[in-house]
Amino acid sequence: MADEPGRGTDQGSDDPADPSPLGAAAPLTVERTSKAGRRRVPQLGRRALLVLGLLVLLALVPTIISGLEKTPRDKVGISYGGGPIEGSHFQRIVQPGSTLFWNGVYDTLYLYPADQQNYIISKTKAEGSPTAESVKAPSRDRVQVEYQVAVYFKLNTDLLQEFHEQLGLKYNAYAPAGWARLMTDTFRQQIENSLQEESRRSDVADLYGDADLLIAIQDRVQVTLSQRLTDALGNKFFCSPTFEPGGECGDPTFVVKAIEIPDQVALAFEGNRTSQVQIQTKNNEVLQREAEAKGIQALSEALAAAGDDYVLLKAIESGKINFWVLPSDSGVTLAAPDTAGDGTDGSGP
């Protein structure tokens, strides 16, 4: 009998590739593993995760540390957010000398001076800018005068956010080079304008020799400078050296350190002064001779009036005369000396 189609001669086959006679899926073969093998696989996975976590933590340590900040004793801080997913926005003001605090990952803390500052224009390099400088201004009689000046002030930290956003970011004023550039662009121009205005009101002789006038110029320039800085910058960002946060913002202190005039003018002043001294010396000599002549005349008149009496007085004072000569009309009677030696008056018995 021939085989029927679809039916094999064997009831089953050991080859897993042969189809099942019942049309079912081939049975799966599961390999048995030992208990030790099953324990090894999870332990390796946990160790790998632990190592990976440590590596990630080590990679994040610098970022975490960078978020810790503190302010020096002479600096005030202003914090701005700036992370990878946030915009730059104001966060807080940090007062000078703060302890360590969390500022935020990728957040920036800008530092500005909180102590007294100065802006000096001087011919001595160590005092002011790297180069010798002065401010030149003409006097009323058109003589060029050189000023060496200084301004002492504090930053108005009550307006720190406005200052930072309007000027600090523009000049990078939180860095030393940017701060110096800001001072030159703001203070220098206003100082020059104010001094030129004041110099044109006085002659060079008064500017050079009148101390009271120089003090008056300082006071007027101080007021003018403060007002012009406020007008130019939009607010009063610079205060007096005595300013304290929350207190009154006075005017920055302006001082004229030195004033110089051209050498030719100085020599002319010196010559004029020398001539005046010499004239005064001659006048003093004339007055001295006149006084001596008057003294001699008065002495002569006194001697003429005294006559022989003055001569006699001088002789007695010198010790050359050891007896007294009395005028006949003096009213003094002197007894004659006893010449007989017997105690009588010499008239005999």
VOPAGU-2260 file (C-alpha; in pm, 1 decimal, decimal comma):
REM VOPAGU-2260
SITE   aa  ch    i         X         Y         Z
SITE  MET   A    0       0,0       0,0       0,0
SITE  ALA   A    1     145,1     327,3    -100,9
SITE  ASP   A    2     206,2     599,0     145,6
SITE  GLU   A    3     -64,9     858,8     178,5
SITE  PRO   A    4      27,3    1207,8      84,6
SITE  GLY   A    5     135,5    1421,7     381,7
SITE  ARG   A    6     205,5    1121,1     600,9
SITE  GLY   A    7     555,9    1009,5     670,3
SITE  THR   A    8     662,6     659,3     724,6
SITE  ASP   A    9     779,7     744,2    1077,9
SITE  GLN   A   10     554,7     866,2    1357,0
SITE  GLY   A   11     805,9    1119,1    1468,1
SITE  SER   A   12    1143,1    1256,1    1390,2
SITE  ASP   A   13    1430,1    1360,3    1608,9
SITE  ASP   A   14    1531,4    1642,8    1372,6
SITE  PRO   A   15    1392,6    1966,8    1503,0
SITE  ALA   A   16    1393,0    2106,1    1149,5
SITE  ASP   A   17    1126,2    1857,2    1043,2
SITE  PRO   A   18     772,4    1988,1    1071,4
SITE  SER   A   19     552,0    1853,3    1342,7
SITE  PRO   A   20     308,2    1595,0    1211,8
SITE  LEU   A   21      30,1    1774,6    1393,1
SITE  GLY   A   22     118,8    2117,7    1244,4
SITE  ALA   A   23     221,5    2266,6    1582,6
SITE  ALA   A   24     527,8    2483,3    1635,8
SITE  ALA   A   25     849,5    2310,8    1706,2
SITE  PRO   A   26     922,8    2268,1    2075,6
SITE  LEU   A   27    1174,7    2506,5    2232,9
SITE  THR   A   28    1482,7    2363,2    2388,8
SITE  VAL   A   29    1584,0    2532,9    2718,2
SITE  GLU   A   30    1941,6    2499,7    2830,8
SITE  ARG   A   31    1982,3    2452,9    3197,9
SITE  THR   A   32    2232,1    2669,8    3385,7
SITE  SER   A   33    2375,9    2627,2    3728,8
SITE  LYS   A   34    2281,3    2837,7    4031,3
SITE  ALA   A   35    2633,9    2987,2    4042,7
SITE  GLY   A   36    2596,3    3112,6    3686,3
SITE  ARG   A   37    2260,7    3270,7    3762,6
SITE  ARG   A   38    2411,6    3462,7    4060,1
SITE  ARG   A   39    2714,2    3586,2    3860,3
SITE  VAL   A   40    2508,8    3772,3    3596,4
SITE  PRO   A   41    2316,8    4010,1    3835,1
SITE  GLN   A   42    2630,7    4084,7    4038,4
SITE  LEU   A   43    2821,8    4192,1    3728,7
SITE  GLY   A   44    2534,0    4418,9    3629,8
SITE  ARG   A   45    2519,2    4588,9    3966,3
SITE  ARG   A   46    2893,9    4648,8    3967,6
SITE  ALA   A   47    2880,9    4800,4    3621,4
SITE  LEU   A   48    2601,2    5034,4    3727,0
SITE  LEU   A   49    2793,1    5134,2    4039,7
SITE  VAL   A   50    3108,1    5214,2    3841,4
SITE  LEU   A   51    2905,3    5409,4    3588,8
SITE  GLY   A   52    2738,6    5609,3    3865,8
SITE  LEU   A   53    3073,9    5692,8    4024,0
SITE  LEU   A   54    3210,1    5812,2    3689,5
SITE  VAL   A   55    2907,8    6034,2    3635,3
SITE  LEU   A   56    2939,3    6174,4    3988,2
SITE  LEU   A   57    3308,6    6249,5    3938,5
SITE  ALA   A   58    3227,7    6424,7    3613,5
SITE  LEU   A   59    2968,0    6640,3    3788,1
SITE  VAL   A   60    3189,8    6737,8    4084,7
SITE  PRO   A   61    3357,0    7035,9    3908,4
SITE  THR   A   62    3017,2    7159,0    3793,7
SITE  ILE   A   63    2874,6    7131,0    4143,8
SITE  ILE   A   64    3176,0    7303,5    4298,0
SITE  SER   A   65    3153,3    7584,9    4043,6
SITE  GLY   A   66    2808,4    7666,6    4178,7
SITE  LEU   A   67    2949,8    7748,5    4523,5
SITE  GLU   A   68    3047,4    8116,2    4570,9
SITE  LYS   A   69    3140,1    8373,6    4835,1
SITE  THR   A   70    3221,2    8746,5    4824,2
SITE  PRO   A   71    3544,8    8910,1    4948,1
SITE  ARG   A   72    3528,8    9173,5    5220,4
SITE  ASP   A   73    3580,5    9459,2    4973,8
SITE  LYS   A   74    3346,9    9333,5    4700,4
SITE  VAL   A   75    2969,7    9326,2    4654,9
SITE  GLY   A   76    2822,1    9055,7    4433,0
SITE  ILE   A   77    2526,7    9051,0    4198,4
SITE  SER   A   78    2401,4    8707,9    4084,9
SITE  TYR   A   79    2242,0    8626,4    3750,2
SITE  GLY   A   80    2098,4    8296,3    3634,2
SITE  GLY   A   81    2235,7    8156,8    3311,4
SITE  GLY   A   82    2202,5    7779,4    3299,3
SITE  PRO   A   83    2178,7    7575,2    2978,7
SITE  ILE   A   84    1797,9    7582,9    2979,4
SITE  GLU   A   85    1727,4    7923,4    3138,6
SITE  GLY   A   86    1770,8    8282,2    3032,6
SITE  SER   A   87    1997,9    8534,1    3203,4
SITE  HIS   A   88    1798,5    8699,3    3482,2
SITE  PHE   A   89    1871,7    8883,5    3805,4
SITE  GLN   A   90    1869,0    8664,1    4117,3
SITE  ARG   A   91    2012,4    8848,3    4419,6
SITE  ILE   A   92    2258,4    9100,5    4566,1
SITE  VAL   A   93    2526,1    8943,3    4787,4
SITE  GLN   A   94    2677,7    9172,6    5049,4
SITE  PRO   A   95    3057,7    9195,2    5105,2
SITE  GLY   A   96    3225,8    8925,2    5312,1
SITE  SER   A   97    2954,3    8660,5    5269,2
SITE  THR   A   98    3011,1    8298,3    5366,5
SITE  LEU   A   99    3007,7    8014,3    5112,9
SITE  PHE   A  100    2667,4    7982,6    4945,9
SITE  TRP   A  101    2506,9    7797,8    4655,7
SITE  ASN   A  102    2485,2    8033,1    4359,9
SITE  GLY   A  103    2364,7    7778,1    4104,6
SITE  VAL   A  104    2510,0    7566,5    3825,5
SITE  TYR   A  105    2626,6    7788,5    3536,5
SITE  ASP   A  106    2494,0    8098,5    3722,0
SITE  THR   A  107    2728,1    8400,2    3726,4
SITE  LEU   A  108    2826,0    8611,1    4025,1
SITE  TYR   A  109    2961,0    8952,7    3919,2
SITE  LEU   A  110    3182,6    9133,8    4171,0
SITE  TYR   A  111    3209,2    9514,4    4206,5
SITE  PRO   A  112    3414,0    9727,2    4451,1
SITE  ALA   A  113    3238,0    9806,4    4777,9
SITE  ASP   A  114    3521,8   10008,7    4935,3
SITE  GLN   A  115    3648,6   10360,5    4863,8
SITE  GLN   A  116    3775,7   10413,1    4510,9
SITE  ASN   A  117    3975,8   10692,0    4351,6
SITE  TYR   A  118    4042,1   10835,8    4011,1
SITE  ILE   A  119    4373,8   11023,9    3998,6
SITE  ILE   A  120    4520,8   11233,6    3720,1
SITE  SER   A  121    4886,2   11290,6    3806,5
SITE  LYS   A  122    5225,5   11336,3    3647,3
SITE  THR   A  123    5357,8   11078,2    3891,8
SITE  LYS   A  124    5295,1   10740,4    3728,4
SITE  ALA   A  125    5264,6   10545,8    4052,6
SITE  GLU   A  126    4978,1   10766,4    4173,5
SITE  GLY   A  127    4737,4   10749,5    3881,7
SITE  SER   A  128    4731,1   10610,8    3532,4
SITE  PRO   A  129    5028,1   10422,1    3380,3
SITE  THR   A  130    5134,8   10738,1    3196,5
SITE  ALA   A  131    5206,1   11086,5    3333,0
SITE  GLU   A  132    4898,0   11300,0    3279,2
SITE  SER   A  133    4743,0   11634,2    3366,0
SITE  VAL   A  134    4433,2   11835,9    3279,0
SITE  LYS   A  135    4501,0   12154,5    3081,1
SITE  ALA   A  136    4266,1   12452,4    3096,7
SITE  PRO   A  137    4309,0   12818,1    2991,5
SITE  SER   A  138    4281,4   13103,5    3240,6
SITE  ARG   A  139    4081,5   13420,6    3176,8
SITE  ASP   A  140    4395,1   13593,8    3045,9
SITE  ARG   A  141    4460,1   13297,9    2810,8
SITE  VAL   A  142    4747,0   13128,4    2991,6
SITE  GLN   A  143    4742,3   12747,9    2974,8
SITE  VAL   A  144    4725,3   12601,5    3326,3
SITE  GLU   A  145    4793,2   12236,2    3416,4
SITE  TYR   A  146    4600,4   12064,6    3694,6
SITE  GLN   A  147    4677,5   11741,0    3877,4
SITE  VAL   A  148    4360,4   11624,1    4049,1
SITE  ALA   A  149    4199,1   11333,6    4232,7
SITE  VAL   A  150    3841,3   11216,0    4287,8
SITE  TYR   A  151    3747,2   10993,3    4584,9
SITE  PHE   A  152    3416,4   10807,7    4580,6
SITE  LYS   A  153    3217,5   10489,4    4642,9
SITE  LEU   A  154    2994,5   10293,9    4405,1
SITE  ASN   A  155    2625,5   10337,8    4488,5
SITE  THR   A  156    2543,6    9973,3    4566,3
SITE  ASP   A  157    2178,6   10065,0    4623,9
SITE  LEU   A  158    2160,0   10100,3    4242,8
SITE  LEU   A  159    2387,0    9804,0    4165,2
SITE  GLN   A  160    2144,1    9617,8    3938,1
SITE  GLU   A  161    2079,8    9926,2    3725,7
SITE  PHE   A  162    2449,9   10010,3    3715,3
SITE  HIS   A  163    2542,9    9655,9    3612,2
SITE  GLU   A  164    2286,0    9631,6    3334,9
SITE  GLN   A  165    2350,9    9980,4    3193,2
SITE  LEU   A  166    2726,8   10020,0    3236,8
SITE  GLY   A  167    2882,6    9712,3    3394,5
SITE  LEU   A  168    2800,5    9474,6    3111,5
SITE  LYS   A  169    2892,5    9732,5    2846,5
SITE  TYR   A  170    3242,6    9791,9    2986,1
SITE  ASN   A  171    3298,4    9456,5    3161,5
SITE  ALA   A  172    3339,8    9678,6    3465,8
SITE  TYR   A  173    3346,3    9378,2    3700,9
SITE  ALA   A  174    3701,4    9315,0    3568,1
SITE  PRO   A  175    3992,0    9552,0    3652,2
SITE  ALA   A  176    4058,8    9653,2    3291,0
SITE  GLY   A  177    3691,4    9722,7    3224,1
SITE  TRP   A  178    3654,3    9923,7    3545,2
SITE  ALA   A  179    3954,7   10139,4    3449,6
SITE  ARG   A  180    3809,6   10204,0    3104,7
SITE  LEU   A  181    3474,7   10302,2    3255,3
SITE  MET   A  182    3645,0   10550,5    3489,7
SITE  THR   A  183    3834,5   10711,1    3203,0
SITE  ASP   A  184    3527,2   10742,8    2982,6
SITE  THR   A  185    3309,6   10889,4    3257,5
SITE  PHE   A  186    3520,7   11082,2    3509,4
SITE  ARG   A  187    3793,0   11216,0    3279,6
SITE  GLN   A  188    3560,1   11399,1    3040,8
SITE  GLN   A  189    3352,2   11558,4    3314,8
SITE  ILE   A  190    3661,2   11668,4    3511,0
SITE  GLU   A  191    3810,1   11837,4    3204,3
SITE  ASN   A  192    3487,6   12021,7    3122,8
SITE  SER   A  193    3436,5   12141,8    3480,3
SITE  LEU   A  194    3795,7   12263,1    3526,0
SITE  GLN   A  195    3799,4   12448,0    3195,0
SITE  GLU   A  196    3479,2   12624,6    3290,3
SITE  GLU   A  197    3620,1   12734,3    3626,3
SITE  SER   A  198    3965,4   12834,9    3495,6
SITE  ARG   A  199    3818,6   13079,9    3247,1
SITE  ARG   A  200    3670,3   13279,8    3534,5
SITE  SER   A  201    4007,3   13380,1    3688,5
SITE  ASP   A  202    4343,0   13526,8    3584,1
SITE  VAL   A  203    4651,6   13309,3    3599,7
SITE  ALA   A  204    4805,4   13518,3    3879,2
SITE  ASP   A  205    4506,3   13445,8    4102,2
SITE  LEU   A  206    4499,3   13077,0    4011,0
SITE  TYR   A  207    4869,3   13044,1    4084,0
SITE  GLY   A  208    4892,3   13246,5    4402,1
SITE  ASP   A  209    4554,0   13263,2    4574,0
SITE  ALA   A  210    4494,9   12964,3    4803,6
SITE  ASP   A  211    4140,6   13071,2    4892,7
SITE  LEU   A  212    4047,9   13086,8    4524,3
SITE  LEU   A  213    4184,6   12735,7    4470,2
SITE  ILE   A  214    3965,9   12599,3    4751,2
SITE  ALA   A  215    3663,2   12774,2    4603,8
SITE  ILE   A  216    3736,5   12617,7    4263,1
SITE  GLN   A  217    3757,5   12272,9    4424,5
SITE  ASP   A  218    3417,2   12314,5    4587,2
SITE  ARG   A  219    3250,2   12437,6    4269,1
SITE  VAL   A  220    3402,5   12163,4    4052,0
SITE  GLN   A  221    3291,1   11900,1    4304,5
SITE  VAL   A  222    2927,4   12005,7    4274,3
SITE  THR   A  223    2946,4   12045,9    3896,4
SITE  LEU   A  224    3121,3   11711,1    3848,8
SITE  SER   A  225    2861,2   11520,1    4049,4
SITE  GLN   A  226    2572,5   11677,7    3861,1
SITE  ARG   A  227    2727,8   11615,6    3520,1
SITE  LEU   A  228    2800,8   11251,6    3602,6
SITE  THR   A  229    2437,7   11203,3    3700,2
SITE  ASP   A  230    2314,5   11372,2    3382,1
SITE  ALA   A  231    2550,1   11173,8    3157,8
SITE  LEU   A  232    2492,0   10830,5    3316,0
SITE  GLY   A  233    2122,1   10860,8    3391,6
SITE  ASN   A  234    2144,2   10818,8    3769,3
SITE  LYS   A  235    2368,6   10894,4    4066,0
SITE  PHE   A  236    2588,5   10584,8    4051,8
SITE  PHE   A  237    2884,2   10742,2    4237,1
SITE  CYS   A  238    2865,9   10877,6    4593,3
SITE  SER   A  239    3090,9   11036,7    4852,1
SITE  PRO   A  240    3361,4   10825,8    5028,0
SITE  THR   A  241    3143,2   10812,3    5341,5
SITE  PHE   A  242    2848,2   10646,8    5165,8
SITE  GLU   A  243    2688,4   10344,0    5334,1
SITE  PRO   A  244    2418,8   10123,0    5173,7
SITE  GLY   A  245    2077,0   10267,0    5244,4
SITE  GLY   A  246    2222,5   10605,6    5341,5
SITE  GLU   A  247    2257,4   10941,1    5169,4
SITE  CYS   A  248    2455,3   10948,7    4845,9
SITE  GLY   A  249    2669,3   11264,1    4872,6
SITE  ASP   A  250    2893,5   11412,7    4604,7
SITE  PRO   A  251    3230,7   11250,5    4523,7
SITE  THR   A  252    3521,2   11442,0    4679,1
SITE  PHE   A  253    3726,1   11646,0    4430,9
SITE  VAL   A  254    4078,8   11767,8    4517,4
SITE  VAL   A  255    4327,8   11978,2    4319,9
SITE  LYS   A  256    4660,8   11813,4    4402,0
SITE  ALA   A  257    4882,9   12059,1    4213,4
SITE  ILE   A  258    4863,3   12347,3    3968,6
SITE  GLU   A  259    5135,6   12443,8    3721,8
SITE  ILE   A  260    5182,0   12733,1    3481,2
SITE  PRO   A  261    5427,3   12769,3    3187,3
SITE  ASP   A  262    5791,4   12820,2    3287,2
SITE  GLN   A  263    5812,4   13161,3    3118,7
SITE  VAL   A  264    5514,2   13288,6    3315,1
SITE  ALA   A  265    5652,3   13145,8    3638,1
SITE  LEU   A  266    5989,0   13320,8    3576,3
SITE  ALA   A  267    5808,7   13648,8    3508,5
SITE  PHE   A  268    5616,3   13615,0    3835,0
SITE  GLU   A  269    5938,1   13534,8    4015,7
SITE  GLY   A  270    6112,7   13840,5    3865,9
SITE  ASN   A  271    5826,3   14068,8    3960,1
SITE  ARG   A  272    5823,1   13932,3    4307,9
SITE  THR   A  273    6200,1   13978,0    4339,9
SITE  SER   A  274    6167,7   14340,3    4228,6
SITE  GLN   A  275    5892,9   14401,9    4479,8
SITE  VAL   A  276    6108,0   14257,0    4754,9
SITE  GLN   A  277    6403,2   14472,5    4654,9
SITE  ILE   A  278    6188,1   14786,9    4644,8
SITE  GLN   A  279    6049,7   14706,0    4984,6
SITE  THR   A  280    6403,6   14650,5    5114,1
SITE  LYS   A  281    6512,3   14994,3    4991,0
SITE  ASN   A  282    6205,8   15156,3    5142,6
SITE  ASN   A  283    6284,7   14988,7    5471,5
SITE  GLU   A  284    6642,6   15122,5    5457,1
SITE  VAL   A  285    6517,3   15477,2    5393,1
SITE  LEU   A  286    6278,6   15452,2    5684,1
SITE  GLN   A  287    6562,0   15325,2    5902,5
SITE  ARG   A  288    6786,4   15621,7    5812,4
SITE  GLU   A  289    6504,8   15865,3    5877,0
SITE  ALA   A  290    6449,7   15713,9    6217,6
SITE  GLU   A  291    6821,0   15737,6    6297,7
SITE  ALA   A  292    6831,7   16105,8    6191,8
SITE  LYS   A  293    6533,8   16187,9    6409,1
SITE  GLY   A  294    6703,1   16019,7    6701,4
SITE  ILE   A  295    7024,2   16215,2    6656,3
SITE  GLN   A  296    6834,5   16542,3    6630,7
SITE  ALA   A  297    6639,5   16471,9    6945,7
SITE  LEU   A  298    6961,8   16384,2    7131,4
SITE  SER   A  299    7130,6   16705,5    7018,2
SITE  GLU   A  300    6839,3   16914,3    7134,4
SITE  ALA   A  301    6843,7   16741,3    7473,3
SITE  LEU   A  302    7219,7   16795,1    7514,4
SITE  ALA   A  303    7191,5   17162,8    7426,2
SITE  ALA   A  304    6920,7   17209,7    7685,0
SITE  ALA   A  305    7117,7   17025,7    7957,7
SITE  GLY   A  306    7444,9   17222,5    7906,1
SITE  ASP   A  307    7718,0   17179,4    8173,7
SITE  ASP   A  308    7492,7   16974,0    8394,2
SITE  TYR   A  309    7495,3   16687,1    8142,7
SITE  VAL   A  310    7875,2   16702,2    8118,8
SITE  LEU   A  311    7907,6   16695,4    8498,5
SITE  LEU   A  312    7663,8   16402,7    8521,4
SITE  LYS   A  313    7865,9   16200,4    8274,5
SITE  ALA   A  314    8188,4   16275,6    8457,7
SITE  ILE   A  315    8043,0   16160,7    8786,8
SITE  GLU   A  316    7901,5   15844,6    8628,2
SITE  SER   A  317    8244,3   15761,0    8485,9
SITE  GLY   A  318    8410,8   15788,9    8831,9
SITE  LYS   A  319    8651,5   16063,4    8730,6
SITE  ILE   A  320    8511,8   16305,5    8995,0
SITE  ASN   A  321    8503,1   16203,5    9365,0
SITE  PHE   A  322    8342,1   16517,9    9512,6
SITE  TRP   A  323    8018,5   16697,8    9467,5
SITE  VAL   A  324    7986,9   17045,4    9334,3
SITE  LEU   A  325    7665,3   17209,9    9438,8
SITE  PRO   A  326    7526,1   17514,3    9268,2
SITE  SER   A  327    7517,8   17828,7    9484,1
SITE  ASP   A  328    7145,8   17856,0    9464,5
SITE  SER   A  329    7075,8   17492,5    9558,5
SITE  GLY   A  330    6980,4   17584,9    9918,6
SITE  VAL   A  331    7214,7   17326,6   10070,9
SITE  THR   A  332    7460,0   17446,6   10348,9
SITE  LEU   A  333    7766,7   17239,7   10428,2
SITE  ALA   A  334    7971,4   17282,4   10754,5
SITE  ALA   A  335    8338,4   17360,9   10709,9
SITE  PRO   A  336    8578,3   17087,4   10823,2
SITE  ASP   A  337    8768,8   17111,8   11159,9
SITE  THR   A  338    9125,6   17210,1   11072,4
SITE  ALA   A  339    9260,8   17289,7   11429,8
SITE  GLY   A  340    9234,0   16938,5   11555,1
SITE  ASP   A  341    9132,7   17042,2   11911,9
SITE  GLY   A  342    8768,5   17002,1   11873,6
SITE  THR   A  343    8708,0   17379,1   11881,7
SITE  ASP   A  344    8608,8   17611,0   11616,0
SITE  GLY   A  345    8957,7   17773,9   11607,6
SITE  SER   A  346    8862,8   18096,8   11786,8
SITE  GLY   A  347    9116,3   18051,6   12077,2
SITE  PRO   A  348    9066,1   18051,1   12456,2
